[in-house]
Amino acid sequence: MLTNECTLISCPEILTMDEGKPTAEAVCISEGKILAVGTLEELRALAPRHRRKEIHLEEGVLLPGFIDSHSHLSMYAQCRTQFFCDTAHGTIGNLLSAFRTHAATQTDTEWIIGYCYDDTGMSDHRHLTRHDLDAVSQERPVFVSHITSHMGYANTLGLAKLGVTADFSVEGGMVVLGDDGMPEGLLKENAYFKVFQKIPACPPEKLPEKIEYAIDDYNRAGFTMFQDGGIGLSNGAHGILRAYNRLAREKRMNARGYLHFMPNIMDEMLELGTWNMPVSDYLYYGGVKSFADGSIQSLTAVLGEPYACKPDFCGDHVLTPEQIAELIAKYHCQGVPVAFHANGDAAIEFVVRGFEEALRKCPRKVPGDMIIHVQMATDEQLSRLHACGVTPTFFVRHVNVWGERHVNLFLGEERAARLDPCGSCVRMGIPFGLHVDSPVQPVDAIRSIHTAVNRTTTAGRILGPDQRISPLDALKAYTVNAAKCSARDHAVGTIAPGYYADFVQLSGNPLTVPPESIETLSVLKTISGGRIVYES
């Protein structure tokens, strides 16, 4: 018999992600945690009437709250007031016209910022130039991030303020020069990251509210936990960290945050002894994040064979294989989880070797080690990663959003069919997560699950039918298996006693609706720590 005040939540269907009890009628919660799971009759017998209240959800299915295994929430929070370079504009001319209109509304900042420009998604099929962005403004600096967040563009004044000249040089990066020998406006990889650090940060006093609004958006999509993948990528890392700590301290976080840090920030924390300190049930300091390469659609992912559209080119190294191995070993031997971004098969190989070498130096597995995107992994690489205790998380929306371009432009059909090899992982018994890398793609687990199950491109092509997975395996990749990416699978991702009372109610059951209809499902409620934080 339970002695605590408690709440019973029932739903027509409950999918627990607990293999020992995969379905249930009701769940009993108290003080933000799950006390018991079973039939409504069983739980009523445990909880006296005078000590319980009951919530009966009349439709749909209840699941563990969705867990985001990689995105950039603090970056997304700041993008919400920037100009979205939507491919729906069609032409660069239309986009620049809308950008000018937006710029006129941005009177309280010096810089005019845009994000998510997708060159191959525009009818012009080209990158922006400084001359394009001069048409937005010649009096104020303008900067636009590519949809991959691995390239960016600046107008003439912006380049000058960022110190970008024809002689600007940075290892692992590139400044594209025009016919006149001057910077054209496009900066790639480490050149982009270096100047991105110089763009003025959001005022610290505005960050808590911006992050709070961003978390609201994640709640609307059913998320109860997120990763912020790389504190330190943009300027103002310390302000972002203070904002998170303030929100956690004031109990204003409606989703649990797991933060990854760029190496320079992680080194500061290790020196000060602040890493791995308990913060709160809603904020966790995670591991270190780094990059092995860029992205396929910006031609900066490192491939074993050349790009289909550029037969003499295999991509750009952000770090050398030696630097990758050194970085992994440095943190692995201190027990710090390592999260490495790698898209191309060659870059993935360098990361795999780095983890293998680190394990030889310090033979222990570190919970929370992960590899991000891992789009072109071979089965053999996935097996070796699993042997190292490294969990992959796939950016599977690529199959739908860029699938046709991967086939016809970047990779060719054979390589594109192996993108995001979720099916291989299922066949080999390897747990994995799924993510949308927001703000690269909208915060939306349901469309990601739909893509993993169906693998249809925008043209209706099934790309890599043998890499399709079941709806259950796709749900696991956003719940119980996603939790492994944050080393929190003992506390979140499953509806079982002792776990946090984090749930999402969907309008229908992804296991029983026609697979092609999964994307039509919607989030009805999101519950975090037993509190309803979103209701449609």
CORCORSUL-V187248 format. One record per pair of residues at least 6 apart in sequence whose ideal C-beta (glycine too) atoms are under 7 Angstrom apart, sorted by the first residue. I is the first residue (numbers start at 0). J is the second residue. If there is no record, write none. Layout:
<<I,J> <I,J>>
This chain:
<<0,45> <1,34> <1,45> <1,46> <1,50> <3,29> <4,29> <4,50> <5,27> <5,28> <5,29> <5,34> <5,46> <5,50> <5,51> <6,28> <6,51> <6,52> <6,54> <6,529> <7,25> <7,27> <7,39> <7,42> <7,43> <7,46> <7,51> <7,53> <8,25> <8,26> <8,28> <8,54> <8,56> <9,24> <9,25> <9,39> <9,55> <9,56> <10,56> <10,59> <10,60> <10,61> <10,504> <11,58> <12,22> <12,60> <12,508> <13,22> <13,23> <13,24> <13,26> <13,61> <13,494> <14,21> <14,22> <14,60> <14,62> <14,474> <15,21> <15,22> <15,23> <15,36> <15,493> <15,494> <15,495> <16,63> <16,475> <16,478> <16,479> <16,492> <16,493> <16,494> <17,493> <17,494> <17,495> <20,36> <23,36> <23,37> <24,38> <24,39> <25,37> <25,38> <25,39> <25,42> <26,33> <26,36> <26,494> <27,34> <27,35> <27,42> <27,45> <27,46> <28,34> <28,500> <28,529> <31,499> <31,500> <31,528> <31,529> <32,497> <32,498> <32,499> <32,500> <33,494> <33,495> <33,496> <33,497> <33,498> <33,500> <34,496> <35,42> <35,45> <35,496> <36,494> <36,495> <36,496> <56,504> <59,504> <59,505> <59,506> <59,507> <59,523> <60,505> <60,507> <60,508> <61,502> <61,504> <62,474> <62,478> <62,502> <62,503> <62,505> <63,478> <63,492> <63,493> <63,494> <63,501> <63,502> <64,221> <64,222> <64,223> <64,224> <64,501> <64,502> <64,503> <64,525> <64,527> <65,221> <65,222> <65,223> <65,444> <65,477> <65,478> <65,503> <66,224> <66,477> <66,478> <66,481> <66,482> <66,491> <66,492> <67,217> <67,222> <67,224> <67,225> <67,226> <67,434> <68,226> <68,392> <68,432> <68,433> <68,434> <68,481> <68,484> <69,226> <69,228> <69,371> <69,392> <69,434> <69,436> <70,225> <70,226> <70,228> <70,434> <70,435> <70,436> <70,437> <71,227> <71,228> <71,229> <71,437> <71,438> <72,210> <72,213> <72,217> <72,225> <72,227> <73,210> <73,227> <73,239> <74,233> <74,438> <75,213> <75,437> <75,438> <76,209> <76,210> <76,212> <76,213> <77,201> <77,209> <78,114> <78,438> <79,209> <79,212> <79,213> <81,112> <81,113> <81,114> <82,98> <82,101> <82,112> <82,113> <83,114> <83,115> <84,94> <84,113> <84,114> <84,115> <84,116> <84,143> <86,117> <86,120> <86,121> <88,94> <88,97> <89,122> <90,121> <90,122> <90,123> <91,121> <91,123> <91,127> <91,131> <95,131> <95,134> <95,135> <98,113> <98,135> <99,135> <102,111> <102,135> <102,136> <105,111> <109,139> <109,140> <109,199> <110,139> <110,140> <110,142> <110,198> <110,199> <111,135> <111,136> <111,139> <111,141> <112,142> <113,143> <114,143> <114,144> <114,438> <115,144> <115,146> <115,438> <116,127> <116,143> <116,145> <116,146> <116,152> <117,146> <118,124> <118,125> <118,126> <119,296> <119,404> <119,408> <126,152> <126,185> <127,143> <127,152> <127,184> <128,183> <128,184> <129,153> <129,154> <129,155> <129,158> <129,182> <129,183> <129,184> <132,141> <132,143> <132,152> <132,153> <132,154> <132,184> <133,154> <133,155> <135,141> <135,154> <136,154> <137,156> <139,156> <140,153> <140,154> <140,156> <140,157> <140,160> <141,153> <141,154> <141,157> <142,151> <142,153> <142,157> <142,198> <143,151> <143,152> <144,151> <145,151> <145,297> <146,439> <147,293> <147,294> <147,296> <147,297> <147,439> <148,439> <149,188> <149,191> <149,293> <149,294> <149,297> <149,299> <150,185> <150,186> <150,187> <150,191> <150,297> <151,186> <151,191> <151,195> <152,184> <152,185> <153,161> <153,163> <153,184> <158,182> <158,184> <161,194> <161,197> <163,174> <163,182> <163,186> <163,194> <164,182> <165,176> <165,180> <165,181> <165,182> <167,174> <167,190> <169,189> <169,190> <169,193> <170,189> <171,188> <171,189> <171,316> <171,317> <171,318> <172,187> <172,188> <172,189> <172,190> <172,191> <172,193> <173,187> <173,188> <173,190> <173,315> <174,182> <174,186> <174,190> <175,183> <175,185> <176,182> <176,183> <177,183> <186,194> <187,299> <187,315> <188,293> <188,299> <188,315> <188,317> <189,317> <192,232> <195,233> <196,233> <196,234> <197,234> <198,234> <199,234> <200,234> <200,235> <200,238> <201,209> <201,235> <203,238> <203,241> <206,238> <206,239> <206,242> <207,242> <207,245> <207,246> <210,242> <210,243> <210,246> <211,246> <211,251> <214,252> <214,253> <214,254> <216,442> <217,225> <217,254> <217,442> <218,253> <218,254> <218,525> <218,532> <218,533> <219,522> <219,533> <220,442> <220,443> <220,444> <220,522> <221,444> <221,503> <221,522> <221,525> <222,254> <222,442> <222,444> <223,254> <223,255> <223,501> <223,525> <223,527> <224,254> <224,255> <224,257> <224,491> <224,501> <225,254> <225,256> <226,257> <226,259> <226,485> <227,256> <227,258> <227,259> <228,259> <228,288> <228,338> <228,371> <229,259> <229,261> <229,288> <230,236> <230,239> <230,240> <230,258> <230,259> <230,260> <230,261> <230,264> <231,260> <231,261> <231,263> <231,264> <232,261> <236,264> <243,256> <243,258> <243,282> <244,278> <244,282> <246,252> <247,278> <247,279> <247,281> <247,282> <252,281> <252,282> <253,527> <253,532> <254,527> <255,281> <255,491> <256,281> <256,282> <256,283> <257,283> <257,285> <257,485> <257,487> <258,284> <258,285> <259,285> <259,286> <259,287> <259,288> <259,338> <260,268> <260,287> <260,288> <261,288> <262,287> <262,289> <262,326> <265,274> <265,287> <265,335> <268,274> <269,333> <274,284> <275,284> <276,284> <278,284> <283,485> <285,336> <285,367> <285,485> <286,335> <286,336> <286,337> <286,338> <286,367> <287,330> <287,335> <287,337> <288,338> <289,318> <289,326> <289,339> <290,317> <290,318> <290,340> <291,317> <291,318> <291,323> <291,339> <291,340> <291,341> <291,346> <291,349> <291,350> <292,299> <292,300> <292,301> <292,314> <292,315> <292,316> <292,317> <292,341> <292,342> <292,343> <292,346> <293,299> <293,300> <293,314> <293,315> <293,317> <294,300> <294,342> <295,342> <295,374> <295,405> <295,409> <295,410> <296,401> <296,404> <296,409> <298,306> <298,309> <298,312> <298,314> <299,314> <299,315> <300,314> <300,342> <300,343> <300,346> <301,313> <301,314> <301,315> <301,316> <301,343> <301,345> <301,346> <302,313> <302,314> <302,343> <302,344> <302,345> <303,344> <303,345> <305,311> <305,312> <305,313> <306,312> <306,409> <307,408> <307,409> <307,410> <307,411> <308,408> <308,409> <313,345> <314,343> <320,349> <323,349> <323,350> <323,353> <324,352> <324,353> <324,356> <327,337> <327,353> <327,354> <327,357> <328,356> <328,357> <328,360> <330,337> <331,337> <331,357> <331,361> <331,365> <332,357> <332,360> <332,361> <334,365> <336,365> <336,366> <336,367> <336,368> <336,486> <337,368> <338,369> <338,371> <339,350> <339,370> <339,371> <340,371> <340,372> <341,347> <341,350> <341,370> <341,372> <341,373> <342,372> <342,374> <342,375> <343,375> <344,375> <344,376> <344,377> <347,373> <347,375> <347,376> <347,380> <348,380> <350,370> <351,380> <351,383> <351,384> <354,387> <354,389> <355,383> <355,387> <358,387> <364,388> <366,486> <367,485> <367,486> <368,388> <368,389> <369,389> <369,390> <369,392> <369,484> <370,384> <370,389> <370,391> <371,392> <372,394> <373,391> <373,393> <374,394> <374,397> <374,418> <374,419> <375,414> <375,417> <375,418> <376,391> <376,420> <378,423> <378,427> <381,391> <381,420> <381,423> <381,424> <381,427> <381,429> <382,427> <384,391> <385,429> <390,430> <390,431> <390,432> <390,483> <390,484> <391,424> <391,431> <392,431> <392,432> <392,433> <392,434> <392,484> <393,419> <393,421> <393,431> <393,433> <394,419> <394,434> <394,436> <395,419> <395,421> <395,433> <395,447> <395,450> <395,451> <396,435> <396,440> <396,446> <396,447> <396,450> <397,418> <397,419> <398,418> <398,419> <398,450> <398,454> <398,456> <398,462> <399,450> <399,455> <399,456> <399,457> <400,440> <402,415> <402,456> <402,460> <402,462> <403,456> <403,457> <403,458> <405,415> <405,418> <406,412> <406,415> <415,462> <416,462> <416,463> <417,463> <417,466> <418,463> <419,466> <420,466> <421,431> <421,451> <421,466> <421,468> <422,465> <422,466> <422,467> <422,468> <423,466> <424,431> <425,468> <425,472> <430,480> <430,483> <431,476> <431,480> <432,476> <432,480> <432,481> <432,484> <433,447> <433,451> <433,473> <433,476> <433,477> <435,441> <435,442> <435,443> <435,447> <444,477> <445,517> <445,518> <445,520> <446,518> <448,473> <448,474> <448,477> <448,509> <448,517> <449,517> <449,518> <451,468> <451,473> <451,476> <452,467> <452,468> <452,470> <452,473> <452,514> <452,517> <453,467> <453,514> <453,515> <454,461> <454,462> <454,463> <454,464> <454,466> <454,467> <455,461> <456,462> <470,509> <470,510> <470,514> <470,517> <471,510> <474,509> <478,492> <479,488> <479,492> <479,493> <481,492> <482,488> <482,491> <482,492> <490,498> <490,499> <491,498> <491,499> <491,501> <499,528> <500,526> <500,528> <500,529> <501,526> <501,527> <501,528> <502,526> <503,522> <503,525> <504,523> <504,524> <505,520> <505,522> <505,523> <506,520> <506,521> <506,523> <507,520> <509,517> <509,520> <512,520> <521,535> <522,533> <522,535> <523,535> <524,531> <524,533> <524,534> <525,532> <525,533> <526,532>>
